[in-house]
Structures are given as structure tokens and as C-alpha cells.
Amino acid sequence: MSDTFEKLVKHFETAEVLFMPNPEERSIWAVLPGSKTNWGAIVRIEDEELEVLAIHPLRIPEEKRAALAELIIRIGPRSNLCTLEMDYDEGRLTARSHLYFESGTELCDEVIFGAISISLNALESVHQAVVGILYQTKNAVEAVQMLEEEGGSECEQPNANRFNLPKPEGEVPWPELPEEGLRNN
């Protein structure tokens, strides 16, 4: 076992999650808890690359695969660090991320955790839409709207409405802005 793979195994040992290392393939199969469900994950190290494949726990029935494929196309890549993929033949939804590092570089726990989190967060962000397609008879357009209503809107996040605050009453310590707005510096 290489030092990098040993570091990966130690990371999972300290994380206290179910996992199974495969030293021949330099990979680890794990079950990772999330906020919405438990996710399967395969983490693999090859040369100067750490690859994470997070696996959605629900199998996509054959009659729902076209709608899910349309959902993936409609939402596009929600992150440039990770890609959503579906194996159309098996009905498996996955999120794949890659982390490249220099040879001889020691991976720290934060970097490993970050790479895994990217894939898990990608699946968590679309989970509600997947459930909508599978169990609530939503089509892809309606599922995308569910995502936008659930958390895609900035106004639901804290401090998001900070530019639309009411003007304080009374004297203010700054002059009014000119009608044409602020100048570019």
C-alpha cells in the first residue's frame, strides 16, 4: 500500500463510517451519512488523482430514466468541480469529482473530506427533484422548479435581502447618492 492510500484508509478509520478498503484497486467503498439519506461512495486514488464517485441510494426504474436524464440536462452542471451522471442501463445516479495533486504530496484530512463533500453535496442538492420524479409523478420541468423553490433562490438564504433593506429614518451619516449612481473607479 502506498502512503497516499494509507492516508485515505486512516481518514475513513477516524471518520467512524462503514467502509471497505480494496488495496489492489487502491479504492474504498463507503456508506456515508447525509442530511437527507445515506449515500454510497467509491473513493479511488490513482497516481496523482483522487476520484470520488457518490452513488444515489435509489435505483431509477426504467420508465423514469428519460425524465431523470432530462432533469440532469436541464439543471446542467451545478458545479464545475463535479458532474452528475446516470447509467441509463442500470438506472444509477452518481456524482463524480476529481482532485489532482502533485506526486509526493501528502493529502490531509481536510482535502480528502472536501473532495468527498463535493460529490455528496451535488447529490444532496438534487435529491428532492429525484424524489419528485420517482414518487410524486413530477416531470423534469416541475422537478427543476422544485429545486428553485427549495433552495435555489437567494432570497431564502440569510442576509440575501441585504440590498433591499428599508432606509433608516432620521438623519443619516452619509449624503444621498447622485441620480446617475456610483461612478466606476
GROMACS elastic network, one bead per residue, 0.5 to 0.9 nm:
[ bonds ]
;  ai    aj funct       b0    kb
    1     4     6  0.82359   500
    1     5     6  0.63227   500
    1     6     6  0.64628   500
    1    23     6  0.64177   500
    1    24     6  0.83924   500
    1    26     6  0.79619   500
    2     5     6  0.52992   500
    2     6     6  0.61544   500
    2     7     6  0.86137   500
    2    26     6  0.87431   500
    3     6     6  0.50105   500
    3     7     6  0.61435   500
    3     8     6  0.86803   500
    3   106     6  0.79963   500
    4     7     6  0.50895   500
    4     8     6  0.63641   500
    4     9     6  0.88180   500
    4    45     6  0.77588   500
    4   104     6  0.85758   500
    4   105     6  0.83312   500
    4   106     6  0.64996   500
    4   107     6  0.67803   500
    5     9     6  0.62691   500
    5    10     6  0.86418   500
    5    23     6  0.78352   500
    5    26     6  0.63973   500
    5    27     6  0.79866   500
    5    44     6  0.85528   500
    5    45     6  0.67200   500
    6     9     6  0.50764   500
    6    10     6  0.61770   500
    6    11     6  0.85633   500
    7    10     6  0.50756   500
    7    11     6  0.61449   500
    7    12     6  0.88305   500
    7   106     6  0.80905   500
    7   107     6  0.71582   500
    7   108     6  0.78969   500
    7   109     6  0.82960   500
    8    11     6  0.50473   500
    8    12     6  0.65688   500
    8    13     6  0.87940   500
    8    27     6  0.89429   500
    8    28     6  0.83783   500
    8    43     6  0.86758   500
    8    45     6  0.85251   500
    8   107     6  0.80381   500
    8   108     6  0.88940   500
    8   109     6  0.82025   500
    8   112     6  0.74417   500
    9    12     6  0.52711   500
    9    13     6  0.62602   500
    9    14     6  0.88294   500
    9    19     6  0.89992   500
    9    20     6  0.89971   500
    9    21     6  0.69703   500
    9    28     6  0.76584   500
   10    14     6  0.62241   500
   10    15     6  0.84887   500
   11    14     6  0.54261   500
   11    15     6  0.62058   500
   11   108     6  0.86600   500
   11   109     6  0.61991   500
   11   112     6  0.77749   500
   11   113     6  0.84342   500
   12    16     6  0.66105   500
   12    17     6  0.66781   500
   12    18     6  0.82836   500
   12    19     6  0.70973   500
   12    28     6  0.87905   500
   12    30     6  0.84255   500
   13    16     6  0.57020   500
   13    17     6  0.73511   500
   13    18     6  0.88301   500
   13    19     6  0.83022   500
   14    17     6  0.82711   500
   16    19     6  0.88228   500
   17    30     6  0.71881   500
   17    31     6  0.66400   500
   17    32     6  0.64189   500
   17    33     6  0.81040   500
   18    29     6  0.85030   500
   18    30     6  0.56203   500
   18    31     6  0.54486   500
   18    32     6  0.73783   500
   19    28     6  0.66390   500
   19    29     6  0.54942   500
   19    31     6  0.63623   500
   19    32     6  0.86763   500
   20    27     6  0.86358   500
   20    28     6  0.56246   500
   20    29     6  0.52492   500
   20    30     6  0.63663   500
   21    25     6  0.89134   500
   21    26     6  0.76397   500
   21    27     6  0.60508   500
   21    29     6  0.64206   500
   21    30     6  0.85431   500
   22    25     6  0.56832   500
   22    26     6  0.57912   500
   22    27     6  0.52340   500
   22    28     6  0.58270   500
   22    29     6  0.78905   500
   23    27     6  0.65217   500
   23    28     6  0.82233   500
   24    27     6  0.79005   500
   25    28     6  0.86439   500
   25    44     6  0.76878   500
   25    45     6  0.84456   500
   25    46     6  0.86446   500
   26    43     6  0.85482   500
   26    44     6  0.58066   500
   26    45     6  0.57204   500
   26    46     6  0.70706   500
   27    42     6  0.67228   500
   27    43     6  0.54516   500
   27    45     6  0.63475   500
   27    46     6  0.87929   500
   28    41     6  0.79613   500
   28    42     6  0.55661   500
   28    43     6  0.51672   500
   28    44     6  0.63776   500
   29    40     6  0.74128   500
   29    41     6  0.57874   500
   29    43     6  0.66004   500
   29    44     6  0.88346   500
   30    39     6  0.82867   500
   30    40     6  0.58665   500
   30    41     6  0.51972   500
   30    42     6  0.63983   500
   30    43     6  0.80385   500
   31    38     6  0.65270   500
   31    39     6  0.57067   500
   31    41     6  0.62752   500
   32    37     6  0.88250   500
   32    38     6  0.55707   500
   32    39     6  0.51811   500
   32    40     6  0.62357   500
   32    41     6  0.70846   500
   32   120     6  0.86694   500
   33    36     6  0.83190   500
   33    37     6  0.64724   500
   33    39     6  0.62421   500
   33    40     6  0.88589   500
   34    37     6  0.53099   500
   34    38     6  0.54506   500
   34    39     6  0.67839   500
   34   120     6  0.76058   500
   34   121     6  0.86057   500
   34   124     6  0.76335   500
   35    38     6  0.80851   500
   35   124     6  0.77284   500
   36   124     6  0.69263   500
   36   127     6  0.78757   500
   36   128     6  0.89503   500
   37    57     6  0.80065   500
   37   124     6  0.84679   500
   38    56     6  0.84853   500
   38    57     6  0.72158   500
   39    54     6  0.66852   500
   39    55     6  0.59993   500
   39    56     6  0.59293   500
   39    57     6  0.59842   500
   39   120     6  0.73978   500
   39   123     6  0.87179   500
   40    53     6  0.83173   500
   40    54     6  0.58007   500
   40    56     6  0.67535   500
   40    57     6  0.67603   500
   41    52     6  0.69246   500
   41    53     6  0.55044   500
   41    55     6  0.57423   500
   41    56     6  0.88889   500
   41   116     6  0.82814   500
   41   119     6  0.88647   500
   41   120     6  0.84480   500
   42    51     6  0.80880   500
   42    52     6  0.58603   500
   42    53     6  0.51194   500
   42    54     6  0.65260   500
   42    55     6  0.80702   500
   43    50     6  0.71638   500
   43    51     6  0.57566   500
   43    53     6  0.63870   500
   43    54     6  0.84551   500
   43   116     6  0.78443   500
   44    49     6  0.81319   500
   44    50     6  0.58164   500
   44    51     6  0.51931   500
   44    52     6  0.65064   500
   44    53     6  0.84924   500
   45    48     6  0.74322   500
   45    49     6  0.57392   500
   45    51     6  0.63571   500
   45    52     6  0.89510   500
   46    49     6  0.53652   500
   46    50     6  0.66812   500
   46    51     6  0.81094   500
   47    50     6  0.84722   500
   47   101     6  0.89766   500
   47   103     6  0.73919   500
   48    99     6  0.84139   500
   48   100     6  0.57363   500
   48   101     6  0.52453   500
   48   102     6  0.59537   500
   48   103     6  0.57500   500
   48   104     6  0.86436   500
   48   105     6  0.87523   500
   49    98     6  0.67059   500
   49    99     6  0.56264   500
   49   101     6  0.61696   500
   49   102     6  0.86346   500
   50    97     6  0.83433   500
   50    98     6  0.57256   500
   50   100     6  0.63273   500
   50   101     6  0.79451   500
   50   112     6  0.82252   500
   50   115     6  0.79045   500
   51    96     6  0.72518   500
   51    97     6  0.58559   500
   51    99     6  0.63544   500
   51   100     6  0.86036   500
   51   115     6  0.80311   500
   51   116     6  0.86832   500
   52    95     6  0.80047   500
   52    96     6  0.56720   500
   52    97     6  0.53033   500
   52    98     6  0.64147   500
   52    99     6  0.84663   500
   52   115     6  0.69189   500
   52   116     6  0.60104   500
   52   118     6  0.87614   500
   52   119     6  0.67757   500
   53    94     6  0.64844   500
   53    95     6  0.57454   500
   53    97     6  0.67090   500
   53    98     6  0.89347   500
   53   116     6  0.82623   500
   53   119     6  0.68353   500
   53   120     6  0.87467   500
   54    93     6  0.86205   500
   54    94     6  0.54715   500
   54    95     6  0.51681   500
   54    96     6  0.64538   500
   54    97     6  0.86428   500
   54   116     6  0.78849   500
   54   119     6  0.56425   500
   54   120     6  0.59357   500
   54   122     6  0.88215   500
   54   123     6  0.75120   500
   55    58     6  0.87617   500
   55    92     6  0.73181   500
   55    93     6  0.61989   500
   55    95     6  0.67086   500
   55    96     6  0.89021   500
   55   119     6  0.89013   500
   55   120     6  0.84041   500
   55   123     6  0.80152   500
   56    59     6  0.76482   500
   56    92     6  0.69804   500
   56    93     6  0.54554   500
   56    94     6  0.59076   500
   56    95     6  0.82509   500
   56   123     6  0.68480   500
   56   124     6  0.89288   500
   56   127     6  0.83282   500
   57    92     6  0.83433   500
   57    93     6  0.83457   500
   58    91     6  0.87567   500
   58    92     6  0.75949   500
   58    93     6  0.80629   500
   58   130     6  0.89790   500
   58   131     6  0.88803   500
   59    90     6  0.79221   500
   59    91     6  0.55425   500
   59    92     6  0.56251   500
   59    93     6  0.76575   500
   60    63     6  0.82610   500
   60    64     6  0.63690   500
   60    65     6  0.61152   500
   60    68     6  0.81393   500
   60    88     6  0.87129   500
   60    90     6  0.79499   500
   60    92     6  0.62357   500
   60    93     6  0.76145   500
   60   130     6  0.89314   500
   60   134     6  0.74120   500
   61    64     6  0.54791   500
   61    65     6  0.64616   500
   61    90     6  0.88413   500
   61    91     6  0.63684   500
   61   134     6  0.80341   500
   62    65     6  0.53984   500
   62    66     6  0.80731   500
   62    88     6  0.82159   500
   62    89     6  0.81932   500
   62    90     6  0.84948   500
   62    91     6  0.68272   500
   63    66     6  0.71559   500
   63    67     6  0.83619   500
   64    67     6  0.54807   500
   64    68     6  0.63554   500
   64    69     6  0.87594   500
   64    91     6  0.88896   500
   64   133     6  0.71633   500
   64   134     6  0.66793   500
   65    68     6  0.50360   500
   65    69     6  0.60142   500
   65    70     6  0.85215   500
   65    86     6  0.85327   500
   65    88     6  0.65722   500
   65    89     6  0.89780   500
   65    91     6  0.66440   500
   66    69     6  0.50693   500
   66    70     6  0.62002   500
   66    71     6  0.86165   500
   66    88     6  0.83832   500
   67    70     6  0.50584   500
   67    71     6  0.61890   500
   67    72     6  0.87889   500
   67   133     6  0.71810   500
   67   138     6  0.88191   500
   67   139     6  0.62099   500
   67   140     6  0.54971   500
   68    72     6  0.62966   500
   68    73     6  0.86904   500
   68    86     6  0.82547   500
   68    93     6  0.88541   500
   68   129     6  0.89440   500
   68   130     6  0.70789   500
   68   133     6  0.71401   500
   68   134     6  0.87358   500
   68   139     6  0.85017   500
   68   140     6  0.67280   500
   69    72     6  0.51830   500
   69    73     6  0.63911   500
   69    74     6  0.86743   500
   69    85     6  0.85897   500
   69    86     6  0.70788   500
   69    88     6  0.80742   500
   69   140     6  0.85112   500
   70    73     6  0.50906   500
   70    74     6  0.60307   500
   70    75     6  0.86427   500
   70   139     6  0.89342   500
   70   140     6  0.60087   500
   70   141     6  0.85500   500
   71    74     6  0.50427   500
   71    75     6  0.61431   500
   71    76     6  0.83065   500
   71   129     6  0.81941   500
   71   130     6  0.84204   500
   71   139     6  0.83523   500
   71   141     6  0.73178   500
   71   143     6  0.72779   500
   71   144     6  0.69040   500
   72    75     6  0.54860   500
   72    76     6  0.59468   500
   72    77     6  0.80275   500
   72    84     6  0.68706   500
   72    85     6  0.76431   500
   72    86     6  0.83785   500
   72   140     6  0.86331   500
   73    76     6  0.50801   500
   73    77     6  0.82351   500
   74   140     6  0.77296   500
   74   141     6  0.78997   500
   74   144     6  0.74719   500
   75    78     6  0.68125   500
   75   126     6  0.89854   500
   75   144     6  0.68902   500
   76    79     6  0.86744   500
   76    83     6  0.87262   500
   76    84     6  0.83480   500
   77    80     6  0.64369   500
   77    81     6  0.87772   500
   77    82     6  0.73598   500
   77    83     6  0.60155   500
   77    84     6  0.69861   500
   78    81     6  0.87578   500
   78    82     6  0.78287   500
   78    83     6  0.79082   500
   78    84     6  0.85001   500
   78   122     6  0.73100   500
   78   125     6  0.87761   500
   79    82     6  0.56303   500
   79    83     6  0.72992   500
   79   118     6  0.86670   500
   79   122     6  0.77446   500
   80    83     6  0.74232   500
   81    96     6  0.86553   500
   81    97     6  0.61215   500
   81    98     6  0.74289   500
   81    99     6  0.87013   500
   81   118     6  0.72884   500
   81   119     6  0.85904   500
   82    95     6  0.64976   500
   82    96     6  0.54764   500
   82    98     6  0.74432   500
   82   118     6  0.67707   500
   82   119     6  0.62899   500
   82   122     6  0.72538   500
   83    94     6  0.82762   500
   83    95     6  0.55083   500
   83    96     6  0.53315   500
   83    97     6  0.66350   500
   83   119     6  0.81614   500
   83   122     6  0.80905   500
   84    93     6  0.73474   500
   84    94     6  0.58393   500
   84    96     6  0.65567   500
   84   119     6  0.86730   500
   84   122     6  0.74495   500
   84   123     6  0.77917   500
   85    92     6  0.82771   500
   85    93     6  0.58724   500
   85    94     6  0.52133   500
   85    95     6  0.60409   500
   85    96     6  0.75134   500
   86    89     6  0.87203   500
   86    90     6  0.84342   500
   86    91     6  0.66861   500
   86    92     6  0.54970   500
   86    94     6  0.60877   500
   86    95     6  0.86343   500
   87    90     6  0.55251   500
   87    91     6  0.55261   500
   87    92     6  0.52070   500
   87    93     6  0.65948   500
   87    94     6  0.81466   500
   88    91     6  0.51569   500
   88    92     6  0.71334   500
   88    93     6  0.86934   500
   89    92     6  0.82059   500
   93   123     6  0.84699   500
   94   119     6  0.83660   500
   94   123     6  0.73332   500
   95   118     6  0.86582   500
   95   119     6  0.52179   500
   95   120     6  0.73238   500
   95   121     6  0.89650   500
   95   122     6  0.64419   500
   95   123     6  0.63110   500
   96   118     6  0.86660   500
   96   119     6  0.59209   500
   96   122     6  0.89329   500
   97   115     6  0.69555   500
   97   116     6  0.79433   500
   97   118     6  0.70093   500
   97   119     6  0.59553   500
   98   115     6  0.73600   500
   99   111     6  0.88414   500
   99   112     6  0.89382   500
   99   115     6  0.66521   500
  101   104     6  0.86386   500
  101   105     6  0.67092   500
  101   106     6  0.88781   500
  101   107     6  0.83545   500
  102   105     6  0.55261   500
  102   106     6  0.89213   500
  103   106     6  0.86599   500
  107   110     6  0.82578   500
  107   111     6  0.63630   500
  107   112     6  0.68015   500
  108   111     6  0.54830   500
  108   112     6  0.64975   500
  108   113     6  0.86993   500
  109   112     6  0.51570   500
  109   113     6  0.59448   500
  109   114     6  0.83770   500
  110   113     6  0.50738   500
  110   114     6  0.59238   500
  110   115     6  0.85993   500
  111   114     6  0.50125   500
  111   115     6  0.62091   500
  111   116     6  0.86733   500
  112   115     6  0.52688   500
  112   116     6  0.63305   500
  112   117     6  0.85624   500
  113   116     6  0.52145   500
  113   117     6  0.59568   500
  113   118     6  0.86753   500
  114   118     6  0.62502   500
  115   118     6  0.54294   500
  115   119     6  0.70819   500
  116   119     6  0.56246   500
  116   120     6  0.63913   500
  116   121     6  0.86596   500
  117   120     6  0.50304   500
  117   121     6  0.57872   500
  117   122     6  0.83614   500
  118   121     6  0.53174   500
  118   122     6  0.62613   500
  118   123     6  0.89551   500
  119   122     6  0.51484   500
  119   123     6  0.65756   500
  119   124     6  0.87458   500
  120   123     6  0.53083   500
  120   124     6  0.61545   500
  120   125     6  0.86081   500
  121   125     6  0.59465   500
  121   126     6  0.87637   500
  122   125     6  0.52737   500
  122   126     6  0.67872   500
  122   127     6  0.87681   500
  123   126     6  0.54435   500
  123   127     6  0.59242   500
  124   127     6  0.50599   500
  124   128     6  0.78609   500
  125   128     6  0.74468   500
  125   129     6  0.85610   500
  125   147     6  0.78657   500
  125   151     6  0.85146   500
  126   129     6  0.53998   500
  126   130     6  0.63405   500
  126   131     6  0.88400   500
  126   144     6  0.87904   500
  126   147     6  0.70250   500
  127   130     6  0.50576   500
  127   131     6  0.62307   500
  127   132     6  0.85553   500
  128   131     6  0.51389   500
  128   132     6  0.61262   500
  128   133     6  0.87767   500
  128   143     6  0.79359   500
  128   146     6  0.74764   500
  128   147     6  0.70919   500
  128   150     6  0.84713   500
  129   133     6  0.63179   500
  129   134     6  0.86410   500
  129   138     6  0.83663   500
  129   140     6  0.81625   500
  129   142     6  0.83644   500
  129   144     6  0.65745   500
  129   145     6  0.85667   500
  129   146     6  0.63353   500
  129   147     6  0.62678   500
  130   133     6  0.52300   500
  130   134     6  0.61696   500
  130   135     6  0.85065   500
  130   143     6  0.73899   500
  131   134     6  0.50300   500
  131   135     6  0.56876   500
  131   136     6  0.70072   500
  131   138     6  0.88634   500
  131   143     6  0.87416   500
  132   135     6  0.56150   500
  132   137     6  0.64568   500
  132   138     6  0.53833   500
  132   139     6  0.80596   500
  132   140     6  0.89614   500
  132   142     6  0.83305   500
  132   143     6  0.60450   500
  132   146     6  0.81049   500
  133   136     6  0.59277   500
  133   137     6  0.54267   500
  133   139     6  0.59777   500
  133   140     6  0.70676   500
  133   142     6  0.85945   500
  133   143     6  0.65910   500
  134   137     6  0.64784   500
  134   138     6  0.76907   500
  135   138     6  0.79357   500
  138   141     6  0.79117   500
  138   142     6  0.56536   500
  138   143     6  0.59647   500
  139   142     6  0.53915   500
  139   143     6  0.61512   500
  139   144     6  0.87604   500
  140   144     6  0.62012   500
  140   145     6  0.86616   500
  141   144     6  0.52192   500
  141   145     6  0.63725   500
  141   146     6  0.87807   500
  142   145     6  0.50143   500
  142   146     6  0.62846   500
  142   147     6  0.88533   500
  143   147     6  0.65181   500
  143   148     6  0.88531   500
  144   147     6  0.51062   500
  144   148     6  0.63961   500
  144   149     6  0.87050   500
  145   148     6  0.50211   500
  145   149     6  0.61081   500
  145   150     6  0.84358   500
  146   149     6  0.51200   500
  146   150     6  0.58928   500
  146   151     6  0.86901   500
  147   150     6  0.50701   500
  147   151     6  0.62617   500
  147   152     6  0.60558   500
  147   153     6  0.88427   500
  148   151     6  0.58804   500
  148   153     6  0.58585   500
  149   152     6  0.64041   500
  149   153     6  0.65938   500
  150   153     6  0.76055   500
  150   156     6  0.86412   500
  151   154     6  0.75919   500
  151   156     6  0.68439   500
  151   157     6  0.79479   500
  152   155     6  0.89054   500
  152   156     6  0.82894   500
  153   156     6  0.60032   500
  153   157     6  0.76747   500
  154   157     6  0.55172   500
  154   158     6  0.85380   500
  154   160     6  0.57736   500
  154   161     6  0.81383   500
  155   158     6  0.77321   500
  155   159     6  0.81308   500
  155   160     6  0.50978   500
  155   161     6  0.59337   500
  156   159     6  0.87704   500
  156   160     6  0.70122   500
  156   161     6  0.85877   500
  157   160     6  0.54814   500
  157   161     6  0.83819   500
  158   161     6  0.78385   500
  158   162     6  0.88820   500
  159   162     6  0.53102   500
  159   163     6  0.88653   500
  160   163     6  0.77732   500
  160   164     6  0.89775   500
  161   164     6  0.54857   500
  161   165     6  0.68378   500
  162   165     6  0.57143   500
  163   166     6  0.89314   500
  164   167     6  0.88958   500
  165   168     6  0.87794   500
  166   169     6  0.88813   500
  168   171     6  0.82109   500
  168   172     6  0.73935   500
  169   172     6  0.78458   500
  171   174     6  0.87819   500
  172   175     6  0.75194   500
  174   177     6  0.87453   500
  175   178     6  0.89536   500
  176   179     6  0.88763   500
  177   180     6  0.82328   500
  177   181     6  0.63594   500
  177   182     6  0.72889   500
  178   181     6  0.54407   500
  178   182     6  0.72447   500
  179   182     6  0.87214   500
  180   183     6  0.82322   500
